[in-house]
């Protein structure tokens, strides 16, 4: 009987240790990434979805080979659409506007557009680099409503998805 209890305690200890090792602070188990050994870069990020089931990806690129190159952050939105963008629109830059939980607004310029960004039919992609200060804002007050100004696309996020955004941003900020 005692041997069985010891086995359970050992198994429980191993599981708790592995859980702690593989989720670094802030419950970052929702963050994943890739490393390119040739270039020394690592890309990590997380994804959540809007009420319209549009995918919002927030990721960070870290150059471990050359520390003089700072990390850069990118935010991408993939939206289902039956209509694709014309070439003239694809060659322009747009603007994201985020309405945050604290009712402040963040504007991100130089948004690029792409038809079928996931190489599958019927979707639009919007992507822009954002500053670390903006990621810090999102970690404190997540996006409630996201607009792509020139396209007139608006989507909103449920409270649970807002919490996921905060977790993703906090994890990206802590990852070096």
N, C-alpha and C positions, 0 to 999 in steps of 0.2 A: 504494500500500500504506500509506504513512504517512497519507494523507488518510483512509482507512478507520479506522485506529487512533484518529485525532483525533476522528472522528465518534463512535466508541464511547465514548471518554472523556467527551466532552461529554454524550452521552445518559446515561451512568452518573452523571455529576455532577448533571444535572437531576433524575434519578429519586431520588437520595439526598437532594437538597435538598427536593424535594416531600414525600418521606416524613418528613423531619425537621420540616418546617413543619406538616404536617397531623396529627402525633401529638405532642402536647405532653407531655414528660416521662413517666416511669413506664410507657411503652408504653400510652398512653391511647387507642389507636385503637378500643377496645371501648366507649368512652363516646360518646354522641350527645346531642343536645339541640335545643331550639327557643328562639327569642327572640320575645317579644311586643313589637313596637316601640311600641305604644300605651301599655302600662303600664310598659315598661322592665324587665320580668322575663325571666329566662332560666331554663329548666329543663333540667338535664343529668342523665344517669344511665346505668346499665348494667344488664344483665339476665344472669342465669345460671339454671341449672336444677338441681333435686334429682335423686336417684336414681329418684324416682317421676315424673320429668318435670314437676314443679310449677315454675312460673316464679317466680323471686325477683328483684324489681326494687328497686334502691337508687338514689334520686335526690335531687338538691339543687335548691332553688329560690333564685335569687339576684335581688335587686331592685337593678338598676343605677341606677334613677331616684332612689331614696331610700336612701342608704347607712346611714341610721339604723335601717332595718329589716334585721335580721340575716338571714343565710341560714337556711333550715330544711331538714332532711333527713327523708325519708320512706322507709319500707321496706314493700313490698307483696309478698304471696304469693298467687298464683292457683293453685288446685288443682282438678283434675277431680273431679266428683262427680255421681252419679246422683240424689242427694237434695239438695234445696235447703233452706235454713234458713227457719224460721218467722218471721213478723213479730215475734213477741215476742223472738226471739233477735237479729234484725236491729236492734232498737231498744236493745240493750244494748251495753256495751263489754266487751272481753275483754283477754286478756294473752298476749303472746308470751314464750316462754322459750327462750333460745339457749344451747346447750351449745357452748362454744368449743373450739378445738384445744388450748389450754393447760388444759383441764378446768375453767375458770371458767364461771360462769353469769351471763347478763345477762337481766334481766326488763324488759319494755317493757309498760306499761299503756296503757289507752285505745285498744285495737285496735278498729277498726270492721269490721263484716262487710257483705258485699254478695253477693247472688245474681247470677250471670252478669255479672261485672264487665267482661268484654270484649264484652258485648252479644251473646254467642253462648250456645247451650244448654250446660247441664250443667257449670257451674263455680262455685266459691266464691272470693270475694276477701276478703283480710284485709289491713288497712293501718293503720299507726301512724306518727306523727312520732317521731323519735328524736333524741337530743342529739348534738352534735358529739363529745363525749367518748366516746360509744358507737361512733360511726363510727371514731374513732381506735383503740378497742379492736379493732374488726373488721378494721382495716387491719393490725394486728399479729397477731391470732389470729382466724381466720375461724370462721364458724358450721359446726359439724359436724352438729348436730341442732337442728332448729327445732320447737317445739311451740306449738300454739294450745291453751292450757290448757282453756278451757271447752268447746271442741268436741272435744277429745281427738284432734286431728289432729297427727301426728308425721311428719316427713320428714327425710332425712339427705342430706348432700352428699359426693360423691366428692372425693378430693384435688385433682384438676384443677379442679373447680368451686370448691373452697375457695380456690385460688390466684386464680381469676377474681374472687371476692369481694374478696380483698385488693387486687387491682389496681383494681377499681372504687372501693373506699373511699379508697385512696391518691390516685387521680385526682380524686375529688370534693373531697378536702381541699386539694389544691393549686390547684384552680380558683377564681379570685376573681371 
